[in-house]
Every structure is written in structure tokens, then in C-alpha cells.
């Protein structure tokens, strides 16, 4: 199983728009065959900062997810409100 954490930082005045885009992305991502779990968090002290915590069956599933039309649509919709490029990191669970 692959665990992916993505930190996505938006412009501070775009938090509401970002939340809408990301909630749609979560719905669609959870429907993918290789998705085990897909959670979205919003930072309390900085509501324009979001974190996804994802579990994918295997690396092929995670790679396929990044090539889906809904990922492309979310990136296109959010491009003008990103404050920085998303930080996407993969992890192996140890314990």
C-alpha cells in the first residue's frame, strides 16, 4: 500500500474557492479503483492551507490517479489561486 501526503497552499483570500475545488476532487478520487482512503484536512490557523492523506492499493494506482481527468481539472481550476506548487510526498508505512 502507498501513502501519499499532499500539502496544498493557496492564496489566503482563496480559501473558500480552494475548498470547493478540493472537495470535488476528493469525491472523484474516492471512486477510483485503487483508492483505499482519501482524506482532506484544512489547517485551523491558516485556512488557505490544505492537506490530503491518501492511501492507494499500489504505486500503479497512485500513478494512474495523477493522470485522471479530475486531477487535471482541479489543477486547471486552482492554477491561478495556488500560493506555491503542491508538495506531494509518498511514504511507506512502518508501524
NORLIN-V90126 format. One line per field, one symbol per residue. ss: DSSP state (H for helix, E for strand, C for the rest). psi: psi as a letter, one per 20 degrees, with the letter a starting at -180 (. if undefined). burial: 1 if it has 9 or more other ideal C-beta (glycine too) atoms within 8 Angstrom, else 0. A space follows every 50 residues. Layout:
ss: ???
psi: ???
burial: ???
This chain:
ss: CEEEEEEEEECHHHHHHHHHHHHHHHHHHCCCCCEEEEEEEECCCCCCEE EEEEEECCHHHHHHHHCCHHHHHHHHHHHHHECCCCEEEEECCCC
psi: qppppppoprphjjggggggghhgggghhiiqhjpgqoqpqppginijpq pqoqpqgrhgggghgijqhhgggggghigijphrqqoppqqpph.
burial: 01111111110001101110111111011001011001010110000111 111111110011011001011001000100110001000000000
